Amino acid sequence: MRQTALAFKSKGLTLEGVLTLPEGLPQPYPALVMCHPHPMLGGNMDDSVVTGVCRGGAERGIATFRFNFRGVEGSEGEFANGDAAHEDVRAALNMVRRWPGIDGKRIALAGYSFGAGVILRNLRRFKTARSLALIAPPLSSIVNSRIVKDKRPKLFIVGQNDRLVSSVELQRALDGVREPLQFREIVGADHGLIGHEREVGEQIAVFMEETLQG
């Protein structure tokens, strides 16, 4: 796989990201945009779960793009608790859709913790995403979310021992959410998912492979 550091614009701010492309496979590629966890807890695009998801996608022929939200690491602007984070996600989706060699009609969106919350709270802004993968999303972001009626394929992943996002409570919160819906519990994992990055990456890659077929 080939990795390229990129700069892109979000409402006049220059953000940084990394595009990973598969090698030895025919274009155009399906693609996945990955959103990182909260920077106040050390989250950025180099988080091990984020990179694990991107690696898993590239190994299965899916281009991936991870980026730093505004105000995080080398991205311009102020983070401001993520008030404008949805603008950055939308800008990332638009950039990837137009990238040479990528099929703009086969784009997926994934997020981990804070990143998953941004997606859930702003679903109507991300209509170009064909499927969604949410890792340990804040339970508060599911309440009153449009995810209940969203028609797109959805995958939720959470650690069995996650003390921030209870697996049982997440399953309960997903009652009534429109199909297609998949739920995966990572045995022995907590919110950090340390040591389970490859498993999470593979779970999402298989899901994206299924839902981004031509």
C-alpha positions in Angstrom: 0.0 0.0 0.0 1.1 3.6 -0.7 0.7 6.4 1.8 0.6 10.1 0.9 0.5 13.0 3.3 -2.0 15.6 2.0 -3.3 19.0 2.9 -6.9 20.0 2.2 -9.2 22.9 2.9 -12.1 23.0 5.3 -13.9 26.4 5.4 -10.7 28.2 4.7 -8.5 26.2 7.1 -5.8 23.9 5.9 -6.0 20.5 7.5 -3.6 17.6 7.3 -4.3 14.0 6.4 -2.9 10.7 5.0 -4.3 8.9 2.0 -3.5 5.2 1.8 -4.0 3.5 -1.6 -3.9 -0.3 -2.2 -1.2 -1.6 -4.6 -1.5 -4.1 -7.4 -5.3 -3.9 -7.7 -7.4 -2.3 -10.5 -8.8 1.2 -10.1 -11.1 2.8 -9.3 -11.0 1.9 -5.6 -13.8 2.2 -3.1 -12.7 4.4 -0.2 -13.1 4.9 3.6 -12.8 8.2 5.5 -11.8 7.6 9.1 -12.4 10.1 12.0 -10.2 10.0 15.1 -11.1 10.1 18.9 -11.1 13.2 21.1 -7.7 15.1 21.1 -8.1 16.0 24.8 -7.7 12.3 25.4 -4.8 12.0 23.1 -6.8 11.3 19.9 -5.4 12.1 16.5 -5.1 10.6 13.1 -2.1 8.5 14.3 -4.2 6.7 17.0 -3.5 3.0 16.8 -7.2 2.1 16.2 -7.4 4.7 13.4 -4.3 3.4 11.7 -5.4 -0.2 12.2 -8.7 0.5 10.5 -6.9 2.2 7.6 -4.4 -0.7 7.3 -7.2 -3.2 7.3 -9.0 -1.4 4.5 -5.9 -1.1 2.3 -5.2 -4.8 2.7 -8.6 -5.5 1.2 -8.4 -3.1 -1.7 -10.1 -0.1 -0.1 -8.4 3.3 -0.2 -8.5 5.1 3.2 -8.1 8.7 4.4 -7.4 9.7 8.0 -7.1 13.3 9.0 -6.7 15.6 12.0 -9.6 17.7 12.9 -9.1 21.5 13.0 -6.8 22.6 15.8 -5.3 19.1 16.2 -1.6 18.6 15.7 -0.7 20.2 12.3 -4.2 21.2 11.3 -5.0 24.9 11.4 -7.7 26.5 13.5 -9.1 25.9 16.9 -10.6 22.7 18.1 -13.3 24.3 20.3 -14.6 21.0 21.5 -15.4 20.0 18.0 -18.2 22.5 17.3 -17.3 22.7 13.6 -15.9 19.1 13.3 -18.7 18.2 10.8 -17.3 20.7 8.4 -13.9 18.9 8.4 -15.6 15.5 7.9 -17.6 16.8 4.9 -14.4 18.4 3.4 -12.6 15.2 3.8 -15.4 13.2 2.1 -15.5 15.7 -0.8 -11.7 15.6 -1.3 -11.7 11.8 -1.4 -14.7 11.6 -3.8 -12.8 13.7 -6.3 -9.4 12.0 -5.9 -8.1 10.3 -9.1 -8.4 6.6 -9.0 -11.2 6.5 -6.4 -14.8 5.7 -7.2 -16.7 8.7 -5.8 -19.9 6.6 -5.6 -18.4 4.0 -3.3 -17.3 6.0 -0.2 -17.8 4.9 3.4 -17.4 6.8 6.7 -16.0 5.5 10.0 -15.3 7.1 13.4 -13.9 6.1 16.7 -15.3 7.4 20.0 -15.5 11.2 19.5 -15.2 10.7 15.7 -18.2 8.4 15.8 -20.2 10.9 17.8 -19.5 13.6 15.1 -20.8 11.3 12.5 -24.0 10.3 14.4 -24.9 13.9 15.3 -24.5 15.1 11.7 -25.7 12.3 9.5 -27.7 14.5 7.2 -24.5 16.3 6.2 -22.8 13.1 5.0 -25.2 11.9 2.4 -22.3 10.9 0.1 -21.2 8.2 2.5 -22.7 4.8 1.4 -22.1 2.9 4.6 -21.1 3.8 8.2 -18.9 2.2 10.8 -19.1 3.5 14.4 -16.5 2.3 17.0 -17.4 2.9 20.7 -19.7 5.9 19.9 -20.9 8.1 22.9 -24.3 6.9 23.9 -25.5 10.5 24.1 -24.8 10.9 20.3 -27.3 8.1 19.5 -30.2 9.7 21.4 -32.4 11.6 19.0 -29.9 10.8 16.2 -31.2 10.3 12.6 -29.5 6.9 12.7 -32.9 5.5 13.8 -34.3 5.9 10.3 -31.1 5.9 8.3 -31.3 3.4 5.4 -27.6 2.9 5.0 -25.7 -0.2 6.2 -24.3 0.4 9.7 -21.7 -1.4 11.8 -21.3 -0.7 15.5 -18.2 -2.0 17.4 -17.6 -1.8 21.1 -15.2 -3.5 23.6 -16.7 -6.1 25.9 -15.1 -4.3 28.9 -15.6 -0.7 27.8 -16.4 1.4 30.8 -17.2 4.6 28.9 -19.6 2.9 26.4 -21.3 -0.1 27.9 -21.8 -2.8 25.4 -25.2 -3.7 26.9 -26.3 -0.1 27.0 -25.2 0.4 23.4 -27.1 -2.6 22.2 -30.2 -1.3 24.1 -29.7 2.2 22.5 -29.7 0.5 19.0 -33.1 -1.1 19.6 -35.4 0.1 16.8 -32.6 1.4 14.6 -33.4 0.7 11.0 -31.7 -2.3 9.3 -29.3 -3.2 7.8 -27.4 -3.1 11.1 -24.5 -5.2 12.4 -23.2 -5.2 16.0 -19.8 -6.6 17.0 -18.4 -6.9 20.6 -14.7 -7.2 20.9 -14.0 -9.8 23.6 -11.7 -8.7 26.4 -11.3 -5.1 25.1 -11.9 -1.8 26.9 -12.5 1.6 25.4 -8.9 1.9 24.2 -9.0 -1.3 22.3 -5.3 -1.7 22.8 -4.1 -5.0 21.3 -7.3 -5.4 19.3 -6.5 -2.9 16.5 -6.1 -5.6 13.9 -9.3 -7.3 14.8 -11.2 -4.0 14.6 -9.6 -3.2 11.3 -10.5 -6.5 9.8 -14.1 -6.4 11.0 -14.5 -3.0 9.4 -12.7 -4.0 6.2 -15.0 -7.0 5.7 -18.0 -4.8 6.3 -16.8 -2.2 3.9 -16.0 -4.8 1.3 -19.5 -6.1 1.5 -21.3 -2.7 1.5 -19.1 -0.9 -1.1 -19.4 -3.5 -3.9 -20.0 -2.1 -7.3 
